[in-house]
């Protein structure tokens, strides 16, 4: 048994022991003072049942409207409206996965007293994570980023030679493996015979940019994605020095139109690495898979689906880019227990003759959901991510101007 596997095994035993302590009758007699948390859909459903079973009289007849109006009459309708807004199917995918038990991390449930034994284990874990693991992880992460920048800069200055691609791929694998060591990553690969080959497109569900490191530890890919700044921007620019990657801005129409052409040219050269794409276009909390964009499924190339399933007991892998920076997200991972993930390589598939690209994307997404145990959602994840388009803003502005003129405000 390797060191990381033994480390994960010990953590599993500790979590199981902590769950039993937390569920013991002695502990349950003293309810802990938990910090306020954001109510979930289950909380709202419980509150609704409480209201239904309460003894407060509620008139549901025509007589209700035959009395004087009270402001409290709208509370029931407003409560139902807020429940529907906060508990909609799309929003649930942009919050951290809820755990059944405490994983001894502050960000899961905060710290609260359960028992002296569990308290000692919690503070001992804090000392291990911040005093022992964190310094070593920072060294590994810095070494990986520094190696990536230096090696790609050196290769970009060298002339082309026969084995250059092999050496570049080896240098990239070293960099990604150093990053995975920094996260104490324990990655289990299943069905490696289905790994993507040159001339193919690998598609996977998306939880965070760490997905790239998880997959590139095992095989080199040519990446396609949104341009970023900060640490991600440094890595993107370093990778592009010596390798073929496609970065674009979603807000620039010309960038999006050129992506398909560049991908087709890349796939035509069998010497290039296979392409890695996350068709959801946004990060989801690894419990659901949202609608796949059809662009990558219009290419004349075989598709290699991959299902990624993280174990959230050891760390929260979800990156909520609208609320935290990449640096904050990395710090959270570096101070967590480990990154445990299962990678399922599915059999390659191609679009059928009578199949549209949209139906093909849906079929691939369904296979990923079934293999990874994820919920298949038909909605577009970018509905909650992107701001209003310029066209809609312009229409709204025109409507406001028309209304202002009609009522004499202008």
Residue pairs with C-beta under 8 A, 6 or more apart in sequence:
1 9
4 184
4 185
4 186
4 338
5 186
7 184
7 186
7 338
8 186
8 314
8 338
8 340
11 313
11 314
11 337
11 338
12 313
14 104
14 121
15 101
15 103
15 104
15 313
18 101
18 102
18 103
18 104
18 118
18 121
19 100
19 101
19 102
21 27
21 114
21 115
21 117
21 118
22 101
22 102
22 114
22 118
27 114
27 115
32 112
32 113
32 114
33 112
34 109
34 110
34 112
35 110
35 112
37 109
38 95
39 86
40 87
40 98
41 86
41 87
41 92
44 83
44 86
44 87
48 83
85 91
89 377
89 379
90 290
90 377
90 379
90 381
90 383
90 384
91 384
92 287
92 288
93 284
93 285
93 287
93 288
93 290
93 377
93 381
94 284
94 285
94 320
94 322
94 384
94 385
95 285
95 320
96 107
96 285
96 312
96 316
96 318
96 320
97 285
97 286
97 287
97 312
97 316
97 318
99 108
99 312
99 313
101 313
102 108
102 109
102 114
103 313
103 314
103 337
104 118
104 121
104 122
104 125
104 337
105 315
105 336
105 337
107 316
107 332
108 316
111 122
113 119
125 337
129 335
129 336
129 337
130 335
133 184
134 334
134 335
137 181
137 182
137 183
137 184
137 334
138 182
138 334
140 178
140 179
140 181
140 182
141 178
141 179
141 182
141 330
141 334
143 178
144 175
144 176
144 177
144 178
144 179
144 181
144 182
145 175
145 179
145 231
145 234
145 235
147 171
147 174
147 175
147 178
148 171
148 172
148 175
148 235
148 238
148 239
149 234
149 238
151 171
151 174
151 175
152 168
152 171
152 238
152 239
152 241
152 242
152 243
153 238
153 241
153 242
155 164
155 167
155 168
155 171
155 241
155 242
156 241
156 242
158 164
165 271
168 242
168 243
169 220
169 273
172 216
172 220
172 239
172 243
173 216
173 217
173 220
176 212
176 213
176 216
176 217
177 217
179 213
180 187
180 213
180 214
180 217
180 339
182 334
183 210
183 213
183 315
183 333
183 334
183 338
183 339
184 337
184 338
184 339
185 213
185 214
185 217
185 338
185 339
185 340
185 341
186 338
186 339
186 340
186 341
187 214
187 217
187 218
187 341
187 342
187 343
188 341
188 342
188 343
189 218
189 343
189 345
190 342
190 343
190 344
190 345
191 344
191 345
191 346
192 218
192 345
193 345
194 304
194 345
194 346
194 347
194 348
195 218
195 219
195 304
195 345
196 202
196 219
196 221
196 274
196 276
196 304
196 348
197 274
197 304
198 270
198 271
198 272
198 273
198 274
199 267
199 270
199 274
199 301
199 302
200 267
200 274
200 275
200 301
200 302
200 303
200 304
200 348
201 267
201 274
201 275
201 277
201 296
201 299
201 301
201 302
201 303
201 304
202 215
202 221
202 274
202 275
202 276
202 277
202 303
202 304
202 305
202 306
203 277
203 278
203 279
203 292
203 296
203 303
203 304
203 305
203 306
203 364
203 368
204 211
204 215
204 276
204 278
204 305
204 306
204 307
204 308
204 368
205 278
205 280
205 284
205 286
205 289
205 307
205 308
205 368
205 372
205 374
206 278
206 280
206 281
206 282
206 283
206 284
207 283
207 284
207 285
207 286
207 308
207 310
207 317
207 318
207 319
208 283
208 317
208 318
208 319
208 329
209 228
209 232
209 319
209 326
210 317
210 319
210 333
210 339
211 278
211 308
212 221
212 223
212 276
214 308
214 339
214 341
214 343
215 221
215 276
215 306
215 308
215 343
216 276
218 343
219 274
220 273
221 273
221 274
221 275
221 276
222 243
222 244
222 245
222 246
222 266
222 272
222 273
222 274
222 275
222 276
223 239
223 245
223 246
223 275
223 276
224 245
224 246
224 247
224 248
224 259
224 263
224 275
224 276
224 277
224 296
225 246
225 247
225 248
225 277
225 278
226 247
226 248
226 249
226 250
227 233
227 236
227 247
227 248
227 249
228 236
228 326
230 325
230 326
230 327
231 326
231 327
231 330
232 326
236 245
236 247
239 245
240 247
243 273
244 266
244 272
244 273
246 259
246 262
246 263
246 266
248 255
248 256
248 258
248 259
249 255
250 256
250 281
250 386
259 295
260 295
260 298
260 299
263 275
263 296
263 299
264 299
264 300
266 272
266 275
267 275
267 299
267 300
267 301
274 304
275 296
275 301
277 296
279 292
279 293
279 295
279 296
279 297
279 361
279 365
280 289
280 290
280 291
280 292
280 293
280 381
281 293
281 381
281 382
282 290
282 321
282 381
282 382
282 385
283 318
283 319
283 320
283 321
284 290
284 318
284 381
285 318
286 308
286 309
286 310
286 312
286 317
286 318
286 374
287 374
287 375
288 374
288 375
288 376
288 377
289 365
289 368
289 369
289 372
289 374
289 375
289 376
289 377
290 377
290 379
290 380
290 381
291 361
291 362
291 365
291 377
291 378
291 379
291 380
291 381
292 361
292 362
292 364
292 365
293 361
294 357
294 358
294 360
294 361
296 303
296 361
297 303
297 351
297 357
297 358
297 360
297 361
297 364
298 357
302 348
302 349
302 350
303 348
303 349
303 350
303 351
303 360
303 364
304 345
304 346
304 348
305 346
305 348
305 349
305 364
305 367
305 368
305 371
306 343
306 344
306 345
306 346
306 368
307 343
307 344
307 346
307 368
307 369
307 371
307 372
307 374
308 341
308 342
308 343
308 344
308 372
309 341
309 342
309 344
309 372
309 373
309 374
310 317
310 339
310 340
310 341
311 340
311 341
311 342
313 337
313 340
314 336
314 337
314 338
314 339
314 340
315 332
315 333
315 336
315 337
315 338
315 339
315 340
316 332
316 336
317 333
317 339
317 341
319 326
319 329
322 385
324 332
333 339
342 372
344 371
344 372
346 367
346 368
346 371
349 363
349 364
349 367
351 357
351 360
352 360
355 363
365 376
366 376
368 374
369 375
369 376
388 396
401 410
404 410
